[in-house]
Amino acid sequence: MYELAGKLRVSYQKKINNTYIWSSLARDALLMAAKNEEFLESEKLIVPTKNAGKIRRIRREKADLVELLQSAESTEFNFSIHTYIVAQVEAYLSDLVRGVLNIDKRRLKTRVQGIDHVKKVDVSSIIDAESLDEITDELIDRELIAIFYASPEKQFEYLEKVIGIEVDSKTNQLFKNWKEYKATRDLIVHNHGVVNELYIKKAGSLARAELGNQIKVTSEYIDSLVAETKSLVGRISNSIQRANKV
């Protein structure tokens, strides 16, 4: 578990950093394009089409193109980057849980109230399986689905109880901020970024906008997301390494 936690920390912190680097370059390119007169005067732009090997050229007036690029830079682009980084952290947590359960399969028996844990295995799955490992892999897959369908609070409780991480005040604050980051991601994906009651409930006291308003994801907010998710990944991994140091 010591090696697993270390490898995942390095891998996912690097992925988050890489995302920040290329997205910063892409944002600069959008700003440059919005000031490039030759590009803005071209009017016709290439987009994909279903016809194999063919392209389609669509017309955009200069003013429309400038508005498109400015909107992309200030809103849509940050929405996409935010969503992607949250997905990377969730992938880290999934890989971590899967890895720990593979190393110590007995932890599959541990239960956290509020998570719909796997309670039984179909007879056909047992009979058709080529090995015990194949059955265990199926159990872990189903367990992961149950965990990540649960609330962030239950997921974090699972990390404490089953994975065995230690939670101090700093880790707890990072987790509270993580809940708001996740709530913002859900809002972007499911409600076009317009604040609804579900976001208010999920984000709690950290809610950043009132009901019916458009949530803002600024460059500064992305900076905080990057710094804090890397820190959360690091603190979780370090906690596991301390507990499993040989």
Sequence and secondary structure as in RCSB ss.txt:
>XXXX:A:sequence
MYELAGKLRVSYQKKINNTYIWSSLARDALLMAAKNEEFLESEKLIVPTKNAGKIRRIRREKADLVELLQSAEST
EFNFSIHTYIVAQVEAYLSDLVRGVLNIDKRRLKTRVQGIDHVKKVDVSSIIDAESLDEITDELIDRELIAIFYA
SPEKQFEYLEKVIGIEVDSKTNQLFKNWKEYKATRDLIVHNHGVVNELYIKKAGSLARAELGNQIKVTSEYIDSL
VAETKSLVGRISNSIQRANKV
>XXXX:A:secstr
 HHHHHHHHHHHHHHHHHHHHHHHHHHHHHHHHTT HHHHT  EEEEE SSTT EEEEE  HHHHHHHHHHIIII
IHHHHHHHHHHHHHHHHHHHHHHHHHHH GGGGG   TTS       HHHHHH SSHHHHHHHHHHHHHHHHHHS
 HHHHHHHIIIII     HHHHHHHHHHHHHHHHHHHHHHHTTB  HHHHHHHGGG  S TTSB    HHHHHHH
HHHHHHHHHHHHHHHHHHT  
